[in-house]
Amino acid sequence: MAAVLSAFSHAMNSQFQHIGVVTRPNTPNIRQTLFDLVEFFYRHDIHIYVDAEAVAEGLMDEAQQPLCQIISKDDMGRRCDLVVVLGGDGTLLSVARKLAPYRVPLIGVHQGHLGFLTQVPRENMMDEIAGMLTGKYLPEERILLETSVWRDGEEIKKSLALNDMVLSRGGVGQMIEFEVFINGEFVYTQRSDGLIVSTPTGSTAYALAAGGPILQSTLRAFSLVPICPQSMTNRPIAVSDTSEIEILVTKGVDARVHFDGQSFIDVMSLDRIAISRYRNTLRVLHPVGYEYYKTLRQKLHWGEQLI
């Protein structure tokens, strides 16, 4: 394979020379998609880094493995100047949290279902990526949340989230009670199933299902969205992304804090949750034809233009 490919290899005037590739397992035709992408990068003299999980899952052709460096997602931020995600928004979320400290941009290739973040279609992946590598893309900066959970004056958990931080009841099913402070000012006490603190990226996810507002993707703001509050006067609010948000759990027999719906920590009464904007943004690269509101129309089934 290497000998065959090298005969056709030639340099491209790419802005990116070290590109990582992350895949989502159990996706139809993902093995062929990965094969095509690695071959494309190799032909253009690009250093390729493939997620070790793809190799462990048997998603990578053995003949191609010598053409790449097999590394973990944790190492991609240090080794790559671009990462391509072959999968859905969930896969991209998991990678984004690892790359954010390094300011490495992402390209998302969707495998059949258009995502809010994965905008490159599989069927013309090569043409789109070829153009994007030479600068034909629309960059977008997305803010992230940084959350710290404190117990008895000690930090027990710190995590990033691109979508949201969710305080919610656990398996017992009892409502939880908590107090919310913004920039040190008391806002309210709430008794509910929980609270979603969402970025604009996450405003079209769980927060939207809970009745929260859609925030334009580049807006520098967070939304606080109650989950089934006992009082009907508890409504979603939007605050500046410079705000420091703190939640004091006053009654949490069985409560949890979730990060992007992909990891969590159990919390107890008198635990404090501190939330603020992370120092770095995530840079997502879209194809030149990307339109934010077109994506909303397609995903949310809004009406099409009549005139």
VENVEN-V948910 format. One record per residue. N is the residue number from 1. SS is DSSP state (H for helix, E for strand, C for the rest). PSI is psi as a letter, one per 40 degrees, with the letter a starting at -180 (999 if undefined). Layout:
n->(N/N)
ss->(SS/SS)
psi->(PSI/PSI)
This chain:
n->(1/2/3/4/5/6/7/8/9/10/11/12/13/14/15/16/17/18/19/20/21/22/23/24/25/26/27/28/29/30/31/32/33/34/35/36/37/38/39/40/41/42/43/44/45/46/47/48/49/50/51/52/53/54/55/56/57/58/59/60/61/62/63/64/65/66/67/68/69/70/71/72/73/74/75/76/77/78/79/80/81/82/83/84/85/86/87/88/89/90/91/92/93/94/95/96/97/98/99/100/101/102/103/104/105/106/107/108/109/110/111/112/113/114/115/116/117/118/119/120/121/122/123/124/125/126/127/128/129/130/131/132/133/134/135/136/137/138/139/140/141/142/143/144/145/146/147/148/149/150/151/152/153/154/155/156/157/158/159/160/161/162/163/164/165/166/167/168/169/170/171/172/173/174/175/176/177/178/179/180/181/182/183/184/185/186/187/188/189/190/191/192/193/194/195/196/197/198/199/200/201/202/203/204/205/206/207/208/209/210/211/212/213/214/215/216/217/218/219/220/221/222/223/224/225/226/227/228/229/230/231/232/233/234/235/236/237/238/239/240/241/242/243/244/245/246/247/248/249/250/251/252/253/254/255/256/257/258/259/260/261/262/263/264/265/266/267/268/269/270/271/272/273/274/275/276/277/278/279/280/281/282/283/284/285/286/287/288/289/290/291/292/293/294/295/296/297/298/299/300/301/302/303/304/305/306/307)
ss->(C/H/H/H/H/H/C/C/C/C/C/C/C/C/C/C/C/E/E/E/E/E/E/C/C/C/C/C/C/H/H/H/H/H/H/H/H/H/H/H/H/H/H/C/C/C/E/E/E/E/E/H/H/H/H/H/C/C/C/C/C/H/H/H/H/C/C/C/E/E/E/C/H/H/H/H/H/H/H/C/C/E/E/E/E/E/C/C/H/H/H/H/H/H/H/H/H/H/H/H/H/H/C/C/E/E/E/E/E/E/C/C/C/C/C/C/C/C/C/E/E/H/H/H/H/H/H/H/H/H/H/H/H/C/C/C/C/E/E/E/E/E/C/C/E/E/E/E/E/E/E/C/C/E/E/E/E/E/E/E/E/C/C/E/E/E/E/E/E/C/C/C/C/C/C/E/E/E/E/E/E/E/C/C/E/E/E/E/E/E/E/E/C/E/E/E/E/E/C/C/H/H/H/H/C/H/H/H/H/C/C/C/C/C/C/C/C/C/C/C/E/E/E/E/E/E/E/C/C/C/C/C/C/C/C/C/E/E/E/E/C/C/C/C/E/E/E/E/E/E/E/C/C/C/E/E/E/E/E/C/C/C/E/E/E/E/E/C/C/C/C/E/E/E/E/E/E/C/C/C/C/E/E/E/E/E/C/C/C/C/C/H/H/H/H/H/H/H/H/H/C/C/C/C/C/C/C)
psi->(d/d/d/d/d/d/d/e/i/i/i/i/g/i/e/h/e/h/h/i/h/h/i/h/i/f/h/h/e/d/d/d/d/d/d/d/d/d/d/d/d/d/d/f/f/h/h/h/h/h/h/d/d/d/d/d/e/f/e/h/h/d/d/e/d/e/e/i/h/h/i/i/d/d/e/d/d/d/d/i/e/i/h/h/h/g/a/a/d/d/d/d/d/d/d/d/d/d/d/d/e/e/f/h/i/i/h/h/h/i/f/d/h/h/i/d/d/h/e/h/i/d/d/f/d/d/d/d/d/d/d/d/d/e/e/g/i/h/i/h/h/h/i/i/i/h/h/h/h/h/h/f/e/h/h/e/h/h/i/i/h/d/c/i/h/h/h/i/i/a/d/d/e/i/i/i/i/i/i/h/i/h/f/e/h/h/d/i/h/i/h/a/e/a/h/h/h/i/i/d/d/e/e/e/b/d/d/d/d/e/e/i/i/h/h/i/d/e/h/g/i/i/i/h/h/i/h/g/i/d/h/e/e/h/i/i/i/h/i/i/e/e/i/h/h/h/h/h/h/d/h/g/d/g/i/i/h/i/h/f/e/e/i/i/h/h/i/i/h/e/i/h/h/h/h/i/h/i/d/i/i/h/h/h/h/i/i/d/e/h/h/d/d/d/d/d/d/d/d/e/f/i/i/i/h/d/999)
